[in-house]
Amino acid sequence: MGTRVRVINLLTMVVLLALPQEQRAQAGGSVAESRPNPNQTLAIVVNRSNPIDNLSFSELRKIFMGERNHWANGHRIAIAMLNYGQPERRTVLRQVYKMDEKGYEDYVLGVMFRGDVFVAPKTLTSPTILRKFVFNAPGAIGYLRSRDVDETVKVVRIDGLRPADKGYRLQIDEPSVAGEPE
Amino acid sequence: MRRSWIARKASRHLSMVLLLLVLLGEACVALFVMRDLGRSYATAEKMYNGSVQGLLRIGDMQYDAQETRRSTLYALTTNDGNLQVMYADQSRDADRGVTQGIAQYLTEARTPQQIQAGRQLAADWSDYLKVRDEVLGLILENSPKEAVQLDLNSGVLEFDRVRRDLNDLKQSYDAQASQQLATVARLSRASMARLTGALVLGLFLGTVAIWAIQKSRVRSAMQFAKLQMDFVASVSHELKTPLTAIMTAGENVRDGLAFNPDHLFEQGSVITDQAHRLMKLVDQVLQLSATREAKLAHALREVRIDEVIEDAVRSTRSLVEQASFTVEASVDPNLPWIIADVSLLSQCVQNLIVNAIKYSSGKRWIGISAHMNWEENAILVSVQDRGIGIDAEQLSRIFEPFYRSPQVIAAKIHGTGLGLSIAKRTAEAFGGDLTVSTELGVGSTFTVHLPVAKDISADSVERPAAEKGARV
C-alpha cells in the first residue's frame, strides 16, 4: 500500500513538472510563489484556551517529535494525529517528522521505550473527531485541512504565517482521499 | 272588583308560577354551580399540570446531569482517543439538556424562592461544568490520575451540590403539587356542597309548590262540589216554594174549600202566579247553565246601546212603576255600535235594574248611563242605585250562582241569587265584563263593559263633544 502511494506521488510530481508553469500553478503543484489553495493547506490547531498564537517550524517539529512536553501555561501537550493513510497525516510525517509511516512508528516506539515521551500521540479516525479532541483538551495540538477548521479550535501561525498566506509551508502535496471534496 | 277577579285568576295559577320560578331559579343556580365547578377544575387542572410538568422536567434534568457525569467518567475507561471524544460529546449533549432545563425553570419561576433556587442551581451547575471540562481535558491529555484526583476533590462536591439543588426543586414541585391537589379536592367539595344544597333546596321548594298546587286543586274541586250541592239545594228550595203554593191551591179547589167564584179566582191566580214564578226560575236556571257552558244562542247583529237600554227600561217599566222608582238614563250621543244579541244584553241590564229595585233603601232612584271609554275601547253601561250597598267582605262572592249574603237573607229580601251571576256571564259572553263599585249605606253601581268591534271603533265614530241626557 505504502509503495503504491509513493509511486503515485512520484508520477504525479513528474507530470506536474512536465507542465508549463501556468498550468502547474492551476493544478496546485509547486506553489511556493503562488497563494496556497485552502483545500490543500494544513492548519495547525490548538485548544482555544491555549495562549500560544505562533510557532516557529522548528518549535512545531519539537512538539510533534515529543521533545517538548508542556505548554507555557503548564498543560501537558497532547498530540492528535489522524489515522493511518490520510493525506494530512502523510503530509505531517513528510514535512514535520520528515519520516515515512514506518519510520514514525519506530520512532514513537523508541521514545516510549526509552521513556523520553510518556504519552504517545492520539490517533483519531477523522478530522471531525480530531477537531473535537482539540476542543475538549486544553493541551491538545493537531492538524486539519483549512476547510475543516471552525471556531471551536484555534489556528496557530507557523513562522508568522497563516495557512492562507503566501509562503506557508504546510501544503498537502497529494489529492484528497476518495469522496472528499477539494 | 275587576282587580279582585284578576287576583283570583292569578292566585289560581300562583303555585304553578311559583313552581316555574323555582325551577327557573334552580336551573340558574345549577348553571352557576356548574360553571364554578368547571372553572375550578380547569384552574386546578392547569395548576396541577404545571406541577407535574415541572416534576417531569426536574426528572429529565436529573437524568441529564447524571448522564453528563457518567459520560465524563466513561471517558476514563479507555485510552482510545476516538471513544474519549465520543464520551465527551455525550457529556456535552447531556449538559446542554440541563442548562436548557434550568433556563426554562428560571423563565417560569414566579416566587422569589423559586427564582433563588433556580439561580443557585444555575451557579452550581456552571461550577460543576468547569470542573467537568477540566476533567475531560485531563482525560484526553492522557492524564487519568490527575483527572480522577480533580474529580474526587472538586467534581464530586460540585455535582453533589447540583444534585441537592435538583432535589430541592423536586421537593418544591412535590409540595406544590400536593397543595394544588388539596386545593382541587377542597374546591370540588365546596362545589359539590353548593350543588347539593341547591338541589335539595330546589327539591324542597318544588315539593312545596307541587303540594300547594295539589291542595289548590283539591280545594277547587271541593268548592265546585259544594257549589253543585248548594246549587241543587237552592234550586230545590226555590222550586219547592211555588210548588207548595200550587199544591195547596189545587187541594183547596179539590177539597171544595174554594166554593164561590171569587175563591176559585183567587186560588186560580195563586196557581198561575206560582206557575209563572216557577217558569221564570226554570228559565233562569237554564240561562245560567247556558252561560256557564257558553251555549248562548246569539242572534248577533249591530246594535246601538240606547236601543238596548230602552228595551231594558221598557221591559222593567211595570216593576219600576209598582215600586215607585224613578229611572234616569243618560246615554252619550254618537256611541259606536256594538255586535251583540239585543235580547240577551237587555236581559243583562234588566237583571241589574231589578237588582237595584230589590236592594234599594228608602231612596227610590235608579240611574242608567252609557258612555265610551276610549282607554278600554269599550262602552260602559252603568246601573246605579242609592240602596243598601254591599259589604266589602261579600264582594268577592256576589257573582257566584245562588249566593245571597247573610244581610240580604236577614232582611228577608226574596231572590234566587242568579241575577248577578247571569248578568256577569252574559257580559263575558260578549267579550266584556261586569264590575261593581259600592259603599255600604250609600249605594252601588254595576257597570257592564262592552268592547267595541275594531272595525267600527276608531274610524266610523265621532268622539262625543257633550253628553246628551234623557229622562225615562
Interface residues (C-beta under 8 A of the other chain):
Chain A: N47 H75 R76 I77 A78 A80 F118 V119 K122 T123 L124 T125 I129 K132 F133 N136 A137 P138 G139 A140
Chain B: G81 N82 Q84 V85 M86 A88 D89 D133 E134 L136 G137 L140 E141 N142 S143
